[in-house]
Amino acid sequence: MPARTPAGPIALWRSASGRPAAAADRCPHRGMRLSHGFVRGEALSCIYHGWSYTRAGNCLRIPAHPGLVPPDTIRVTTQNVEEVDGVIWVAAGETTERPPRFEDLIPLRSLTANAGIGAIEAVAGAKTGTDGLLRPSRKWPDLGLLVVSQEQDQTLIHILLKGDVSTSQRISASRSTEALRRAAEDVQARGLA
């Protein structure tokens, strides 16, 4: 799937063994987006000509030349990936910090807001904690929003819920977060945040 980091667009994928990986979202062969590709075993393959890349970024296979062992110079840039409590963390470059744990919460869905974190905090009536988690209100004690700043006043909002909530509570949390996003975008557009 396509995703974005401060280092640029990435293809976020999970190998057949279940390990998450992140690579630059461009095949070095013809520039096709790797996020349009497909996973074949432990490799990500480009949909255009089928060139396959490992989690480490080296080219594994070139279908037009089945006998060729691809040289080490053919590779995609990769980023460090770690999955903690169902949340996939991508680090651009080396990091010594461990991702925060949200042991009581599980991910529900993600959405993008065309608003900065300040506008989201203003609408939510709460501040983001040092772990990046925003608890919008006492009305929603089972809801946490993991907010991640993107470029040009865009923010990724990852909805996290306690694992024992009902389907109707999940739907309600999703709709409430969409309403919060719309209100934050309105605040941002009016320059009130």
C-alpha positions in Angstrom: 0.0 0.0 0.0 1.2 3.5 -0.5 2.2 5.5 2.5 4.1 8.7 3.3 6.9 9.5 5.7 8.9 12.7 6.2 11.5 11.1 3.9 9.0 10.8 1.0 6.5 8.3 -0.4 6.9 4.6 0.4 5.5 1.3 -0.5 4.5 -0.4 2.8 4.1 -4.1 2.5 4.0 -7.4 4.4 5.8 -10.5 3.2 4.3 -14.0 3.1 5.9 -14.7 6.5 4.1 -11.7 7.9 7.0 -9.3 8.3 6.3 -5.6 7.5 8.6 -3.7 5.2 9.0 -0.3 3.6 10.7 0.7 0.4 10.9 3.9 -1.7 7.7 3.9 -3.9 9.6 3.9 -7.2 11.0 0.9 -9.0 14.6 1.8 -10.2 13.9 0.2 -13.6 11.2 2.4 -15.0 10.0 4.5 -12.1 6.6 2.7 -11.6 5.2 2.9 -8.1 6.0 -0.2 -6.2 2.8 0.3 -4.1 1.0 -0.7 -7.3 3.0 -4.0 -7.2 2.3 -7.3 -5.5 3.9 -9.5 -2.9 5.4 -12.7 -4.0 6.7 -14.7 -1.1 9.3 -12.6 0.7 9.7 -10.1 -2.1 7.8 -7.1 -3.5 7.4 -7.2 -7.2 6.8 -4.2 -9.6 3.6 -4.6 -11.6 5.2 -3.1 -14.7 8.0 -5.6 -15.5 8.0 -7.8 -12.5 11.3 -6.9 -11.0 11.3 -8.2 -7.4 13.0 -6.7 -4.3 13.7 -8.1 -0.9 13.0 -6.4 2.4 16.6 -5.2 2.4 16.0 -3.5 -1.0 18.2 -5.6 -3.3 16.9 -6.8 -6.6 16.1 -10.5 -6.4 14.7 -11.3 -9.8 14.3 -9.8 -13.3 11.8 -11.9 -15.2 13.0 -10.9 -18.7 16.4 -12.4 -17.8 15.7 -15.5 -15.7 19.3 -16.7 -15.7 20.7 -13.4 -14.6 21.7 -12.8 -11.0 20.9 -9.0 -10.5 23.9 -6.9 -9.5 24.0 -5.4 -6.0 23.7 -1.9 -7.6 20.1 -2.5 -8.5 18.2 -1.8 -5.3 15.5 0.3 -3.7 15.9 2.5 -0.7 14.4 0.9 2.4 13.4 2.2 5.8 13.4 0.6 9.2 10.0 -0.9 10.1 8.8 -2.2 13.5 5.4 -3.4 14.4 4.3 -2.8 18.0 0.8 -3.6 19.4 -0.6 -3.7 15.8 0.8 -0.3 14.8 3.5 -0.2 12.1 6.2 2.3 12.8 8.5 3.5 10.0 11.8 5.3 10.8 13.5 7.4 8.2 17.2 6.7 9.0 18.6 5.1 12.1 16.9 5.6 15.4 17.8 4.5 18.9 14.3 5.2 20.3 11.8 2.4 20.6 8.2 3.1 19.5 5.7 3.8 22.3 3.5 1.0 23.4 -0.3 1.2 23.4 -1.0 -2.1 25.1 -4.6 -1.4 25.9 -5.4 -0.1 22.4 -5.6 -1.7 19.0 -5.7 0.1 15.6 -9.0 0.6 13.9 -8.3 2.7 10.8 -6.3 5.7 9.5 -7.3 8.9 7.7 -5.6 12.0 6.5 -6.6 15.5 7.7 -5.8 18.6 5.7 -5.1 20.4 9.0 -2.2 20.7 11.4 -2.0 19.0 14.8 -2.8 22.4 16.4 -6.2 22.5 14.7 -6.9 18.9 15.6 -6.0 19.6 19.3 -8.2 22.8 19.3 -11.2 20.9 18.0 -10.6 17.9 20.3 -10.1 20.1 23.3 -7.0 18.2 24.3 -3.3 18.2 23.8 -1.2 15.4 22.2 0.9 13.5 24.7 4.7 12.9 24.4 3.8 9.5 22.9 1.8 11.2 20.0 -1.5 10.0 21.4 -4.5 12.4 21.7 -7.4 11.5 23.9 -10.2 13.7 22.5 -12.6 13.7 25.4 -13.9 12.1 28.5 -16.9 11.0 26.4 -14.6 8.6 24.6 -12.4 6.9 27.2 -11.8 4.0 24.9 -10.6 6.1 22.0 -7.0 7.3 21.3 -5.9 9.2 18.2 -2.3 8.8 17.2 -1.5 12.0 15.2 1.5 12.2 12.9 2.4 15.5 11.2 2.9 15.4 7.4 3.9 18.1 5.0 1.9 21.2 4.3 -0.4 21.1 7.3 -1.5 17.6 6.7 -1.8 15.1 9.6 -2.3 11.4 9.6 -4.8 10.3 12.2 -4.6 6.7 13.3 -7.7 5.6 15.3 -6.9 3.3 18.3 -9.6 1.7 20.4 -9.7 -0.6 23.4 -9.9 -4.1 22.1 -13.2 -5.1 23.8 -15.5 -2.5 22.1 -18.5 -3.5 20.1 -18.9 -3.2 16.4 -21.4 -0.3 16.9 -18.8 1.5 19.1 -16.2 1.0 16.4 -18.4 2.6 13.8 -19.3 5.4 16.1 -15.6 6.1 16.9 -14.8 6.1 13.2 -17.7 8.6 12.4 -16.8 10.8 15.4 -13.2 11.0 14.2 -14.3 11.9 10.7 -16.4 14.7 12.2 -13.4 15.8 14.2 -11.3 15.8 11.0 -13.9 18.0 9.1 -14.1 20.4 12.0 -10.2 20.7 12.2 -10.0 21.2 8.4 -12.6 24.0 8.8 -10.6 25.6 11.7 -7.4 25.3 9.6 -9.0 26.8 6.5 -10.2 29.8 8.5 -6.8 30.3 10.0 -8.1 29.9 13.6 -5.4 27.5 14.6 
